[in-house]
Amino acid sequence: MADDQTPVFQIQRVYLKEASLEQPNSPAILLEQEQPSVDIQLGVEAQPVAEGVYEVCVTATVQTKIQDRTVFLVEAKQAGIFEIRHLPEDQLGPIMGIACPQIVYPYLRGNVADLIQRAGFPPVHLAEINFQAMYEQQQAQQGAANGLQ
């Protein structure tokens, strides 16, 4: 018989939670010949849903501009529901900050590229992300902020 304290890590579901596309300066800006600049912002958030069940979201914001005018703005939030039980408390943060986003992120990359392409633009492929480095940087920033208080 299995020990009921056996660690559990299971993906319950991965889903697109939010997606929006704006082209505020269309159609005129579509006739511009100048190459737009691209700005990409990423974020990760996690929250409990039920006992031992967590939602982890990876958010991407992609904005392209020609000078100070927006060509398009895409915001997308890909989420996953994960069952995580019987893990030491110090492992929970890294699991939700590194392992879960690594599972969710490829879906976000595909959805963002598809949404941009369906809007009539060449797809923007989000780069691979080192979620461990991102998590460690966030932890260092939080530690520094806590040290200032």
Sequence and secondary structure as in RCSB ss.txt:
>XXXX:A:sequence
MADDQTPVFQIQRVYLKEASLEQPNSPAILLEQEQPSVDIQLGVEAQPVAEGVYEVCVTATVQTKIQDRTVFLVE
AKQAGIFEIRHLPEDQLGPIMGIACPQIVYPYLRGNVADLIQRAGFPPVHLAEINFQAMYEQQQAQQGAANGLQ
>XXXX:A:secstr
   TT  EEEEEEEEEEEEEEE TTTTGGGG  S  EEEEEEEEEEEEEETTEEEEEEEEEEEEEETTEEEEEEE
EEEEEEEEEES  HHHHHHIIIIIHHHHHHHHHHHHHHHHHHHTTS         HHHHHHHHHHHHHHHHHH 
